[in-house]
Amino acid sequence: MSRSAHPAGPRHGDVLPEGHYTAPADDLNVLDEKIWSRTVRRNEAGVATVGGIEVTRLAEEFGTPAYFLDEADFRARCRAWADAFGPGADVFYAGKAFLSRAVVRWLHEEGLNLDVCSGGELTTALAAGMPAERIAFHGNNKSAGEIERAVAAGVGRIVLDSFQEIVQVAHAARRLGKRQPVQIRVTVGVEAHTHEFIATAHEDQKFGIALAGGQAAEAVRRALGLDGLELIGIHSHIGSQIFDMAGFEVSARRVVGLLADIRDEHGVELPEIDLGGGLGIAYTAQDTPREPYDIAKALSDIVTRECESAGLRTPRISVEPGRAIVGPTAFTLYEVGTIKPLEGLRTYVSVDGGMSDNIRTALYDAEYSVALVSRRSDAEAMLTRVVGKHCESGDIVVRDAFLPADLAPGDLIAVPATGAYCRSMASNYNHALRPPVVAVGDGEARVIVRRETEEDLLRLDVGE
């Protein structure tokens, strides 16, 4: 979202986003089902519940801040994606959105594959029992050790991101006596309509091998010529938090064009095409995400049409939803602390977390919703900015939102749609302790990633 220019920068206190909504919702007690996970409700007392458990009870048992993950919703979204694409396609959950051993087990049980992009993610996947052949290994700068481990484990595919990796993976496969399935990640020159830092298919960025200038064609030639590699397809990822399918259509057209060139030059029709992920979710009432079935049909139609036009057999399609699965399934619960009204502007509401548990607002200008969840309120709405407790003026959780004017210290507020990238990108800034992730379902709650302790911080500090 663009912002009005100001000499002090776009985060200056008296600058609101262009087109900023000027009126609150009719009823601040309503929890929009488009934004919140599927089992979130308000009970008769006005307290929000998830999986049948009141948030006040969750706060007492697990403390705040904390991430609460709706297991039933997560599993339902896994099934929706698997059903939408069917047995003729592959759905790889993008582990970078959020990964834990419990989540890996859920994915395995629901029939999804897993995409990892670091040695740590690979270790977590294997430790939780994900079959190696259902793992894809990504990354723009894989270490020699990571490549060796992935090949030795027998991962189903390694996505090659550079000319150096083509050689490194081939050498590792030959040393281990294996033939490693690979895809080549191609940057197709598509400018996705998203934040600059999460657009990944334009040419001036670090990911992939450019289609322009014949670089991707040369990468294909080299991969086909190395004994240790089995080139199974082309990979393209155009960005994140995308609602418009037009970028995918352009990307698919260019990737299919490359497949046709490969057939004409090398006599090979590659059997797979991976169109990545990046499909958007609803963070606010204004967001309009697509359903998995609609996405599957649109992508299938695009690829089929382009392949028919090029005279190619339609390859097997892979997609990599991460945010689209886990993002809507969790919320972050905070306790309200300091409240500072700024007359004529807004009220600053400080919580017991901040940019250490959700860096996305500061990093991407991400927008979120927020609600008072520990009680019902019929007070008038006030424009607020929800901020954290860190030593940064940019420590903002929700930039502009309406909360009840009787909000008080000790109240519980919750920010929905924080399942993706919040815990994954959490930090210890100001020596904050990273919050736990608590899975909730069918009236039970259990920690799947525990809260850090001060002992954890000191355990890593080996200096005297």
VOPAGU-2260 file (C-alpha; in pm, 1 decimal, decimal comma):
REM VOPAGU-2260
SITE   aa  ch    i         X         Y         Z
SITE  MET   A    0       0,0       0,0       0,0
SITE  SER   A    1     138,5     340,3     -92,5
SITE  ARG   A    2     171,4     607,9     171,8
SITE  SER   A    3     168,9     985,2     176,5
SITE  ALA   A    4     513,6    1138,0     158,3
SITE  HIS   A    5     648,4    1297,6     473,5
SITE  PRO   A    6     995,5    1436,7     549,4
SITE  ALA   A    7    1021,3    1212,1     853,8
SITE  GLY   A    8     942,5     902,6     648,4
SITE  PRO   A    9     635,5     686,0     588,0
SITE  ARG   A   10     607,0     580,9     951,4
SITE  HIS   A   11     569,3     932,5    1087,7
SITE  GLY   A   12     292,5     940,7    1344,7
SITE  ASP   A   13      43,9    1167,3    1166,1
SITE  VAL   A   14      53,2    1001,7     824,0
SITE  LEU   A   15    -216,9     744,9     749,4
SITE  PRO   A   16    -213,1     519,8     443,7
SITE  GLU   A   17    -374,6     657,1     131,7
SITE  GLY   A   18    -727,3     521,3     112,1
SITE  HIS   A   19    -717,6     438,1     482,9
SITE  TYR   A   20   -1056,5     320,1     602,2
SITE  THR   A   21   -1220,5     604,4     792,8
SITE  ALA   A   22   -1491,3     413,9     978,9
SITE  PRO   A   23   -1471,7     121,9    1218,0
SITE  ALA   A   24   -1666,2    -198,6    1175,6
SITE  ASP   A   25   -2029,8    -179,9    1280,6
SITE  ASP   A   26   -1960,7    -414,6    1572,3
SITE  LEU   A   27   -1608,2    -452,5    1709,2
SITE  ASN   A   28   -1712,1    -773,7    1883,5
SITE  VAL   A   29   -1761,6    -958,8    1554,9
SITE  LEU   A   30   -1469,9   -1184,6    1461,3
SITE  ASP   A   31   -1457,7   -1195,3    1081,1
SITE  GLU   A   32   -1442,2   -1562,9     984,0
SITE  LYS   A   33   -1243,3   -1472,4     672,7
SITE  ILE   A   34    -953,6   -1357,1     893,7
SITE  TRP   A   35    -971,6   -1587,5    1195,3
SITE  SER   A   36    -911,7   -1961,9    1204,7
SITE  ARG   A   37   -1214,2   -2180,9    1159,3
SITE  THR   A   38   -1283,6   -2278,7    1521,4
SITE  VAL   A   39   -1253,8   -1926,7    1667,4
SITE  ARG   A   40   -1580,1   -1806,8    1825,2
SITE  ARG   A   41   -1706,4   -1577,4    2100,0
SITE  ASN   A   42   -1893,6   -1746,2    2379,6
SITE  GLU   A   43   -2195,5   -1604,4    2560,0
SITE  ALA   A   44   -1969,5   -1411,8    2796,8
SITE  GLY   A   45   -1800,0   -1243,1    2501,9
SITE  VAL   A   46   -1467,0   -1425,2    2548,3
SITE  ALA   A   47   -1306,7   -1558,4    2231,8
SITE  THR   A   48   -1250,9   -1931,9    2211,8
SITE  VAL   A   49   -1042,8   -2151,9    1982,1
SITE  GLY   A   50   -1092,4   -2525,1    1963,3
SITE  GLY   A   51   -1351,9   -2480,1    2234,5
SITE  ILE   A   52   -1108,1   -2322,5    2485,2
SITE  GLU   A   53   -1138,6   -1966,1    2616,7
SITE  VAL   A   54    -840,9   -1740,7    2545,8
SITE  THR   A   55    -844,1   -1628,6    2909,4
SITE  ARG   A   56    -776,8   -1986,8    3013,6
SITE  LEU   A   57    -506,3   -2021,3    2748,3
SITE  ALA   A   58    -336,8   -1705,0    2872,6
SITE  GLU   A   59    -341,7   -1834,0    3230,9
SITE  GLU   A   60    -192,0   -2167,6    3132,3
SITE  PHE   A   61      59,4   -2067,7    2865,1
SITE  GLY   A   62     120,1   -1697,2    2924,1
SITE  THR   A   63     147,3   -1416,6    2671,5
SITE  PRO   A   64     259,7   -1343,0    2413,2
SITE  ALA   A   65     191,7   -1680,0    2255,6
SITE  TYR   A   66      94,9   -1821,1    1918,3
SITE  PHE   A   67    -214,3   -2044,2    1921,7
SITE  LEU   A   68    -243,9   -2277,0    1623,2
SITE  ASP   A   69    -581,2   -2427,2    1532,2
SITE  GLU   A   70    -488,6   -2787,2    1447,5
SITE  ALA   A   71    -824,6   -2875,5    1294,5
SITE  ASP   A   72    -804,1   -2575,2    1064,0
SITE  PHE   A   73    -446,3   -2658,0     962,2
SITE  ARG   A   74    -538,0   -3014,9     875,4
SITE  ALA   A   75    -850,9   -2904,6     688,3
SITE  ARG   A   76    -646,5   -2664,6     475,3
SITE  CYS   A   77    -395,0   -2939,4     396,4
SITE  ARG   A   78    -679,0   -3162,0     277,3
SITE  ALA   A   79    -835,0   -2878,3      75,8
SITE  TRP   A   80    -511,7   -2821,1    -116,0
SITE  ALA   A   81    -453,4   -3192,6    -171,5
SITE  ASP   A   82    -811,0   -3245,1    -290,6
SITE  ALA   A   83    -806,1   -2937,4    -513,5
SITE  PHE   A   84    -500,1   -3050,4    -710,0
SITE  GLY   A   85    -575,5   -3421,2    -694,8
SITE  PRO   A   86    -346,5   -3721,0    -745,7
SITE  GLY   A   87    -213,8   -3585,9   -1074,6
SITE  ALA   A   88     -24,1   -3300,4    -907,3
SITE  ASP   A   89     204,3   -3246,6    -609,2
SITE  VAL   A   90     148,2   -3008,5    -318,7
SITE  PHE   A   91     462,8   -2918,4    -124,4
SITE  TYR   A   92     406,8   -2729,5     200,3
SITE  ALA   A   93     662,4   -2446,1     218,0
SITE  GLY   A   94     829,6   -2513,1     550,6
SITE  LYS   A   95     979,5   -2165,7     577,2
SITE  ALA   A   96     635,2   -2031,7     668,7
SITE  PHE   A   97     639,2   -2229,7     992,3
SITE  LEU   A   98     795,6   -2563,9    1070,5
SITE  SER   A   99     800,1   -2791,3    1372,7
SITE  ARG   A  100     805,9   -3165,6    1420,3
SITE  ALA   A  101     435,4   -3169,0    1501,5
SITE  VAL   A  102     355,0   -2980,7    1181,8
SITE  VAL   A  103     567,7   -3222,3     978,8
SITE  ARG   A  104     372,7   -3514,1    1124,0
SITE  TRP   A  105      42,3   -3345,2    1036,1
SITE  LEU   A  106     161,1   -3289,5     680,4
SITE  HIS   A  107     267,5   -3651,8     649,5
SITE  GLU   A  108     -65,5   -3774,6     783,8
SITE  GLU   A  109    -262,4   -3547,7     549,2
SITE  GLY   A  110     -63,6   -3658,6     243,0
SITE  LEU   A  111     128,3   -3339,5     163,0
SITE  ASN   A  112     492,6   -3314,5      62,4
SITE  LEU   A  113     739,0   -3071,3     219,4
SITE  ASP   A  114     965,6   -2800,6      81,2
SITE  VAL   A  115    1269,7   -2710,3     294,0
SITE  CYS   A  116    1537,4   -2448,9     233,6
SITE  SER   A  117    1805,7   -2505,8     496,8
SITE  GLY   A  118    1988,8   -2780,1     676,1
SITE  GLY   A  119    1788,9   -2706,7     990,1
SITE  GLU   A  120    1457,4   -2746,1     810,4
SITE  LEU   A  121    1581,1   -3068,5     651,2
SITE  THR   A  122    1685,3   -3202,8     991,6
SITE  THR   A  123    1344,9   -3118,0    1138,9
SITE  ALA   A  124    1164,0   -3283,8     848,9
SITE  LEU   A  125    1363,1   -3605,9     871,5
SITE  ALA   A  126    1350,0   -3616,0    1252,7
SITE  ALA   A  127     970,5   -3598,5    1239,1
SITE  GLY   A  128     948,5   -3888,2     995,5
SITE  MET   A  129     877,3   -3719,2     663,3
SITE  PRO   A  130     991,1   -3963,3     392,4
SITE  ALA   A  131    1292,9   -3814,2     216,6
SITE  GLU   A  132    1146,0   -3878,8    -127,8
SITE  ARG   A  133     862,3   -3638,3     -40,4
SITE  ILE   A  134    1102,2   -3354,8      42,7
SITE  ALA   A  135    1216,7   -3078,7    -195,3
SITE  PHE   A  136    1530,3   -2884,1    -105,2
SITE  HIS   A  137    1546,7   -2515,6    -199,1
SITE  GLY   A  138    1788,9   -2231,6    -132,4
SITE  ASN   A  139    1996,1   -1979,2    -325,0
SITE  ASN   A  140    2324,7   -2058,8    -145,6
SITE  LYS   A  141    2318,8   -2418,4     -25,8
SITE  SER   A  142    2638,6   -2517,0     151,8
SITE  ALA   A  143    2841,8   -2817,4      43,2
SITE  GLY   A  144    2742,4   -2988,0     366,8
SITE  GLU   A  145    2371,8   -2921,7     311,8
SITE  ILE   A  146    2390,1   -3057,8     -42,7
SITE  GLU   A  147    2574,4   -3368,0      76,9
SITE  ARG   A  148    2314,8   -3431,5     347,3
SITE  ALA   A  149    2022,7   -3382,5     110,6
SITE  VAL   A  150    2163,3   -3618,8    -151,6
SITE  ALA   A  151    2261,9   -3877,2     110,0
SITE  ALA   A  152    1913,1   -3863,9     261,3
SITE  GLY   A  153    1757,1   -3923,5     -79,5
SITE  VAL   A  154    1541,5   -3611,6    -106,0
SITE  GLY   A  155    1292,4   -3624,1    -388,8
SITE  ARG   A  156    1427,5   -3316,8    -560,4
SITE  ILE   A  157    1687,1   -3045,9    -522,5
SITE  VAL   A  158    1598,6   -2713,8    -682,9
SITE  LEU   A  159    1913,0   -2581,7    -850,0
SITE  ASP   A  160    1952,3   -2208,2    -805,8
SITE  SER   A  161    2285,5   -2133,8    -976,2
SITE  PHE   A  162    2544,7   -2269,5   -1216,5
SITE  GLN   A  163    2768,0   -2354,3    -920,5
SITE  GLU   A  164    2497,9   -2572,0    -766,1
SITE  ILE   A  165    2458,8   -2771,4   -1085,2
SITE  VAL   A  166    2818,4   -2886,3   -1047,4
SITE  GLN   A  167    2808,4   -2920,6    -667,5
SITE  VAL   A  168    2499,8   -3144,0    -666,6
SITE  ALA   A  169    2631,7   -3354,7    -953,9
SITE  HIS   A  170    2963,6   -3410,3    -774,1
SITE  ALA   A  171    2789,1   -3499,4    -446,8
SITE  ALA   A  172    2560,4   -3745,6    -624,7
SITE  ARG   A  173    2852,4   -3915,9    -800,0
SITE  ARG   A  174    3050,4   -3943,0    -475,8
SITE  LEU   A  175    2752,8   -4109,2    -308,6
SITE  GLY   A  176    2675,4   -4330,5    -606,3
SITE  LYS   A  177    2337,5   -4171,1    -665,0
SITE  ARG   A  178    2146,0   -4004,5    -945,6
SITE  GLN   A  179    1979,5   -3700,4    -789,3
SITE  PRO   A  180    1647,0   -3568,0    -925,7
SITE  VAL   A  181    1669,9   -3190,8    -975,2
SITE  GLN   A  182    1473,0   -2896,2   -1102,5
SITE  ILE   A  183    1617,3   -2567,8   -1226,9
SITE  ARG   A  184    1475,3   -2252,3   -1073,1
SITE  VAL   A  185    1420,0   -1995,9   -1346,0
SITE  THR   A  186    1353,6   -1624,4   -1299,9
SITE  VAL   A  187    1103,6   -1543,7   -1569,3
SITE  GLY   A  188    1099,3   -1162,5   -1552,5
SITE  VAL   A  189     753,1   -1133,6   -1395,7
SITE  GLU   A  190     696,1    -837,5   -1164,0
SITE  ALA   A  191     453,7    -972,4    -904,7
SITE  HIS   A  192     219,2    -719,4    -744,5
SITE  THR   A  193     362,5    -747,3    -395,4
SITE  HIS   A  194     621,5    -587,2    -167,0
SITE  GLU   A  195     967,1    -547,1    -322,0
SITE  PHE   A  196    1126,6    -774,4     -61,5
SITE  ILE   A  197     894,9   -1068,5    -138,0
SITE  ALA   A  198     881,8   -1039,0    -518,5
SITE  THR   A  199    1110,2   -1313,7    -645,4
SITE  ALA   A  200    1079,7   -1352,4   -1023,1
SITE  HIS   A  201    1200,7   -1020,5   -1159,6
SITE  GLU   A  202    1557,6   -1035,3   -1284,7
SITE  ASP   A  203    1728,6    -797,9   -1039,8
SITE  GLN   A  204    1726,7   -1025,4    -732,5
SITE  LYS   A  205    1914,4   -1316,8    -583,8
SITE  PHE   A  206    1696,6   -1615,6    -670,2
SITE  GLY   A  207    1720,2   -1847,8    -967,4
SITE  ILE   A  208    1876,5   -1841,9   -1312,2
SITE  ALA   A  209    1749,5   -1580,0   -1554,8
SITE  LEU   A  210    1548,7   -1686,0   -1855,9
SITE  ALA   A  211    1677,3   -1376,5   -2034,5
SITE  GLY   A  212    2002,7   -1394,8   -2223,9
SITE  GLY   A  213    1988,2   -1771,0   -2262,9
SITE  GLN   A  214    2113,9   -1836,7   -1909,7
SITE  ALA   A  215    1836,1   -2080,6   -1819,1
SITE  ALA   A  216    1885,1   -2265,5   -2147,7
SITE  GLU   A  217    2255,7   -2300,3   -2070,8
SITE  ALA   A  218    2177,1   -2428,6   -1721,4
SITE  VAL   A  219    1950,5   -2693,0   -1874,7
SITE  ARG   A  220    2223,9   -2796,3   -2118,6
SITE  ARG   A  221    2473,9   -2840,6   -1837,2
SITE  ALA   A  222    2233,3   -3031,7   -1613,0
SITE  LEU   A  223    2138,1   -3270,8   -1891,3
SITE  GLY   A  224    2503,5   -3343,1   -1956,1
SITE  LEU   A  225    2601,9   -3449,2   -1603,2
SITE  ASP   A  226    2570,9   -3814,4   -1501,3
SITE  GLY   A  227    2485,0   -3745,1   -1137,6
SITE  LEU   A  228    2173,4   -3545,2   -1219,5
SITE  GLU   A  229    1826,6   -3636,1   -1338,1
SITE  LEU   A  230    1662,0   -3317,5   -1461,9
SITE  ILE   A  231    1290,6   -3362,0   -1395,5
SITE  GLY   A  232    1154,3   -3013,2   -1448,9
SITE  ILE   A  233    1159,7   -2635,2   -1430,5
SITE  HIS   A  234    1073,2   -2432,1   -1122,3
SITE  SER   A  235     937,1   -2077,3   -1106,9
SITE  HIS   A  236     828,8   -1870,1    -807,0
SITE  ILE   A  237     709,7   -1514,6    -864,4
SITE  GLY   A  238     660,9   -1380,0    -511,5
SITE  SER   A  239     446,2   -1390,8    -200,2
SITE  GLN   A  240     106,7   -1265,0     -81,1
SITE  ILE   A  241     -28,2   -1252,8    -438,1
SITE  PHE   A  242    -399,4   -1238,9    -522,5
SITE  ASP   A  243    -383,1   -1176,7    -898,5
SITE  MET   A  244    -337,3   -1485,0   -1119,7
SITE  ALA   A  245    -208,3   -1278,7   -1413,4
SITE  GLY   A  246     151,5   -1312,9   -1298,0
SITE  PHE   A  247     119,2   -1691,2   -1286,3
SITE  GLU   A  248     -19,9   -1690,6   -1640,6
SITE  VAL   A  249     278,8   -1498,5   -1775,4
SITE  SER   A  250     519,7   -1716,5   -1576,1
SITE  ALA   A  251     361,8   -2039,1   -1700,6
SITE  ARG   A  252     371,7   -1918,2   -2059,5
SITE  ARG   A  253     742,7   -1842,9   -2035,7
SITE  VAL   A  254     827,3   -2166,9   -1856,4
SITE  VAL   A  255     634,1   -2371,0   -2113,6
SITE  GLY   A  256     820,8   -2182,8   -2384,2
SITE  LEU   A  257    1145,6   -2299,6   -2224,1
SITE  LEU   A  258    1014,2   -2657,0   -2213,6
SITE  ALA   A  259     941,8   -2635,0   -2585,2
SITE  ASP   A  260    1292,6   -2504,7   -2652,8
SITE  ILE   A  261    1438,5   -2794,2   -2448,5
SITE  ARG   A  262    1239,4   -3044,0   -2654,0
SITE  ASP   A  263    1346,5   -2886,8   -2981,7
SITE  GLU   A  264    1715,9   -2863,8   -2888,1
SITE  HIS   A  265    1767,3   -3175,1   -2677,8
SITE  GLY   A  266    1480,8   -3403,8   -2777,6
SITE  VAL   A  267    1362,6   -3420,8   -2415,8
SITE  GLU   A  268    1020,8   -3334,5   -2274,2
SITE  LEU   A  269    1067,6   -3263,3   -1904,8
SITE  PRO   A  270     787,4   -3423,2   -1701,6
SITE  GLU   A  271     733,0   -3159,1   -1431,0
SITE  ILE   A  272     670,8   -2788,8   -1381,2
SITE  ASP   A  273     668,1   -2624,1   -1038,5
SITE  LEU   A  274     487,8   -2289,4   -1020,7
SITE  GLY   A  275     589,2   -2217,0    -661,0
SITE  GLY   A  276     358,4   -2067,5    -403,7
SITE  GLY   A  277     295,8   -1716,3    -281,8
SITE  LEU   A  278     -84,2   -1716,6    -287,4
SITE  GLY   A  279    -222,5   -1451,5     -56,2
SITE  ILE   A  280    -437,0   -1482,7     255,8
SITE  ALA   A  281    -673,8   -1244,7     432,1
SITE  TYR   A  282    -500,1   -1030,1     692,0
SITE  THR   A  283    -776,9    -768,8     685,7
SITE  ALA   A  284   -1140,5    -757,6     577,9
SITE  GLN   A  285   -1030,1    -590,6     254,6
SITE  ASP   A  286    -822,2    -890,6     139,5
SITE  THR   A  287    -982,5   -1133,4    -105,8
SITE  PRO   A  288    -791,5   -1463,3    -121,5
SITE  ARG   A  289    -883,8   -1739,3    -364,5
SITE  GLU   A  290    -995,2   -2084,8    -261,0
SITE  PRO   A  291    -758,9   -2377,7    -334,0
SITE  TYR   A  292    -996,1   -2528,7    -591,3
SITE  ASP   A  293   -1009,1   -2201,9    -786,2
SITE  ILE   A  294    -629,7   -2175,0    -776,6
SITE  ALA   A  295    -585,1   -2534,8    -888,8
SITE  LYS   A  296    -826,3   -2496,5   -1178,2
SITE  ALA   A  297    -672,2   -2168,1   -1290,1
SITE  LEU   A  298    -315,4   -2301,9   -1284,4
SITE  SER   A  299    -412,4   -2628,0   -1452,1
SITE  ASP   A  300    -601,6   -2444,6   -1726,6
SITE  ILE   A  301    -308,8   -2206,8   -1784,9
SITE  VAL   A  302     -49,2   -2484,5   -1814,1
SITE  THR   A  303    -272,7   -2709,5   -2026,3
SITE  ARG   A  304    -354,1   -2426,6   -2266,8
SITE  GLU   A  305       8,2   -2321,1   -2305,6
SITE  CYS   A  306     128,4   -2678,8   -2355,2
SITE  GLU   A  307    -137,2   -2749,9   -2617,6
SITE  SER   A  308     -31,5   -2435,6   -2799,9
SITE  ALA   A  309     333,5   -2548,5   -2792,3
SITE  GLY   A  310     254,9   -2907,1   -2888,9
SITE  LEU   A  311     380,6   -3044,8   -2556,1
SITE  ARG   A  312     240,5   -3311,0   -2328,2
SITE  THR   A  313     106,6   -3141,9   -2015,9
SITE  PRO   A  314     364,2   -3190,1   -1738,5
SITE  ARG   A  315     286,9   -3279,1   -1379,9
SITE  ILE   A  316     224,2   -2958,0   -1183,4
SITE  SER   A  317     370,2   -2883,7    -841,0
SITE  VAL   A  318     276,5   -2597,0    -610,4
SITE  GLU   A  319     421,0   -2479,6    -279,1
SITE  PRO   A  320     161,7   -2321,0     -48,9
SITE  GLY   A  321     299,8   -2228,0     290,8
SITE  ARG   A  322     134,2   -1908,5     408,7
SITE  ALA   A  323    -191,0   -2016,6     241,0
SITE  ILE   A  324    -205,8   -2321,0     468,7
SITE  VAL   A  325     -62,0   -2214,6     802,4
SITE  GLY   A  326    -111,7   -1836,8     791,6
SITE  PRO   A  327    -484,6   -1824,1     873,4
SITE  THR   A  328    -466,7   -2106,5    1128,5
SITE  ALA   A  329    -297,5   -1916,2    1411,7
SITE  PHE   A  330    -330,3   -1596,1    1610,4
SITE  THR   A  331     -98,2   -1421,2    1853,9
SITE  LEU   A  332    -237,5   -1343,8    2198,6
SITE  TYR   A  333    -103,2   -1039,0    2384,5
SITE  GLU   A  334    -170,6    -865,9    2713,9
SITE  VAL   A  335    -229,3    -491,9    2698,3
SITE  GLY   A  336       9,6    -273,7    2894,9
SITE  THR   A  337      60,5     101,6    2854,0
SITE  ILE   A  338    -212,5     298,2    2673,3
SITE  LYS   A  339    -123,4     646,1    2541,0
SITE  PRO   A  340    -388,2     864,5    2374,7
SITE  LEU   A  341    -250,0    1122,0    2129,0
SITE  GLU   A  342    -522,6    1379,4    2082,9
SITE  GLY   A  343    -617,6    1430,7    1721,0
SITE  LEU   A  344    -412,4    1133,6    1602,8
SITE  ARG   A  345    -467,3     792,9    1762,3
SITE  THR   A  346    -414,7     593,7    2079,3
SITE  TYR   A  347     -97,7     390,9    2120,0
SITE  VAL   A  348    -163,9      50,5    2275,0
SITE  SER   A  349     148,4    -128,8    2397,9
SITE  VAL   A  350     156,0    -506,5    2431,5
SITE  ASP   A  351     395,4    -752,4    2590,3
SITE  GLY   A  352     546,0    -861,4    2258,1
SITE  GLY   A  353     625,7    -672,1    1941,5
SITE  MET   A  354     868,3    -690,0    1653,8
SITE  SER   A  355    1050,4    -982,5    1816,8
SITE  ASP   A  356     744,9   -1202,7    1757,0
SITE  ASN   A  357     612,6   -1029,5    1442,9
SITE  ILE   A  358     871,7    -845,7    1234,3
SITE  ARG   A  359     652,3    -835,7     923,7
SITE  THR   A  360     489,1    -499,9     994,8
SITE  ALA   A  361     825,4    -328,1    1039,0
SITE  LEU   A  362     988,7    -517,8     752,1
SITE  TYR   A  363     715,3    -521,3     487,1
SITE  ASP   A  364     460,6    -261,7     602,2
SITE  ALA   A  365     237,3    -565,9     649,6
SITE  GLU   A  366    -118,8    -500,0     759,4
SITE  TYR   A  367    -297,1    -694,7    1030,8
SITE  SER   A  368    -626,1    -692,0    1216,2
SITE  VAL   A  369    -668,4    -698,6    1593,0
SITE  ALA   A  370    -951,2    -754,3    1839,0
SITE  LEU   A  371   -1022,7    -738,1    2210,1
SITE  VAL   A  372   -1080,8   -1104,4    2296,4
SITE  SER   A  373   -1095,4   -1134,0    2677,3
SITE  ARG   A  374   -1438,0    -971,7    2706,5
SITE  ARG   A  375   -1715,9    -808,7    2514,4
SITE  SER   A  376   -1723,6    -430,1    2485,7
SITE  ASP   A  377   -1995,3    -198,6    2363,3
SITE  ALA   A  378   -1777,1     112,0    2400,4
SITE  GLU   A  379   -1727,0     338,9    2102,2
SITE  ALA   A  380   -1437,8     267,7    1868,0
SITE  MET   A  381   -1103,5     442,9    1892,7
SITE  LEU   A  382    -829,9     450,4    1629,5
SITE  THR   A  383    -526,7     273,4    1770,4
SITE  ARG   A  384    -174,4     171,2    1682,5
SITE  VAL   A  385     -70,6    -151,8    1850,8
SITE  VAL   A  386     299,1    -139,1    1936,1
SITE  GLY   A  387     551,2    -357,2    2112,1
SITE  LYS   A  388     789,1    -311,2    2402,5
SITE  HIS   A  389    1114,2    -290,8    2206,6
SITE  CYS   A  390    1351,2       3,2    2176,0
SITE  GLU   A  391    1244,8      99,8    1822,4
SITE  SER   A  392     989,1     353,2    1707,3
SITE  GLY   A  393     919,1     113,2    1420,6
SITE  ASP   A  394     818,6    -159,0    1667,3
SITE  ILE   A  395     462,8    -175,6    1536,3
SITE  VAL   A  396     238,5    -480,1    1537,7
SITE  VAL   A  397     -79,1    -331,5    1385,9
SITE  ARG   A  398     -33,9       8,4    1226,8
SITE  ASP   A  399    -392,5     133,8    1226,6
SITE  ALA   A  400    -692,3     -44,1    1375,0
SITE  PHE   A  401   -1005,1      26,0    1576,7
SITE  LEU   A  402   -1038,2    -108,2    1930,3
SITE  PRO   A  403   -1295,8     -28,1    2199,7
SITE  ALA   A  404   -1238,7     301,0    2381,9
SITE  ASP   A  405   -1264,2     128,5    2721,6
SITE  LEU   A  406    -957,3     -86,7    2650,3
SITE  ALA   A  407    -751,7    -116,3    2969,7
SITE  PRO   A  408    -419,3    -259,0    3088,0
SITE  GLY   A  409    -456,1    -631,8    3149,7
SITE  ASP   A  410    -703,0    -685,5    2865,8
SITE  LEU   A  411    -616,9    -955,5    2613,4
SITE  ILE   A  412    -603,8    -866,0    2246,2
SITE  ALA   A  413    -530,1   -1101,4    1958,8
SITE  VAL   A  414    -384,5   -1054,9    1612,8
SITE  PRO   A  415    -514,1   -1315,6    1364,9
SITE  ALA   A  416    -339,7   -1467,2    1061,7
SITE  THR   A  417       0,9   -1489,5    1228,9
SITE  GLY   A  418      68,6   -1855,2    1151,9
SITE  ALA   A  419     310,5   -1779,7     869,9
SITE  TYR   A  420     652,2   -1620,7     916,0
SITE  CYS   A  421     591,4   -1475,3    1261,7
SITE  ARG   A  422     745,6   -1754,2    1470,8
SITE  SER   A  423     979,7   -1843,2    1182,7
SITE  MET   A  424    1123,5   -1490,3    1176,0
SITE  ALA   A  425    1105,0   -1427,4    1551,5
SITE  SER   A  426    1414,8   -1291,2    1723,9
SITE  ASN   A  427    1567,1   -1226,8    2064,1
SITE  TYR   A  428    1593,4    -851,2    2010,7
SITE  ASN   A  429    1636,7    -679,8    2348,9
SITE  HIS   A  430    1689,1   -1036,6    2477,0
SITE  ALA   A  431    1319,5   -1103,1    2437,9
SITE  LEU   A  432    1212,0   -1463,9    2482,6
SITE  ARG   A  433    1051,6   -1611,6    2174,5
SITE  PRO   A  434     689,3   -1714,0    2242,9
SITE  PRO   A  435     559,3   -2069,8    2243,3
SITE  VAL   A  436     346,2   -2225,6    1973,8
SITE  VAL   A  437      45,5   -2399,3    2123,9
SITE  ALA   A  438    -168,7   -2638,2    1920,9
SITE  VAL   A  439    -536,3   -2624,4    2011,5
SITE  GLY   A  440    -809,7   -2865,5    1912,1
SITE  ASP   A  441   -1115,0   -3046,4    2046,0
SITE  GLY   A  442   -1097,5   -2881,3    2383,3
SITE  GLU   A  443    -730,4   -2959,1    2442,1
SITE  ALA   A  444    -415,5   -2748,8    2411,7
SITE  ARG   A  445     -53,1   -2859,9    2404,3
SITE  VAL   A  446     279,2   -2689,1    2347,7
SITE  ILE   A  447     448,3   -2793,1    2021,9
SITE  VAL   A  448     727,7   -2532,6    2044,4
SITE  ARG   A  449     799,9   -2423,9    2400,1
SITE  ARG   A  450     856,3   -2070,1    2519,7
SITE  GLU   A  451    1221,6   -1973,3    2548,6
SITE  THR   A  452    1357,9   -1909,8    2895,4
SITE  GLU   A  453    1629,2   -1684,4    3028,8
SITE  GLU   A  454    1829,4   -2000,3    3085,9
SITE  ASP   A  455    1813,5   -2063,4    2711,8
SITE  LEU   A  456    1966,1   -1721,1    2648,1
SITE  LEU   A  457    2245,2   -1775,0    2898,7
SITE  ARG   A  458    2314,1   -2126,5    2771,8
SITE  LEU   A  459    2428,0   -1982,1    2438,0
SITE  ASP   A  460    2633,3   -1705,4    2600,3
SITE  VAL   A  461    2966,2   -1879,3    2664,8
SITE  GLY   A  462    3164,7   -1563,4    2751,3
SITE  GLU   A  463    3277,1   -1474,2    3103,9
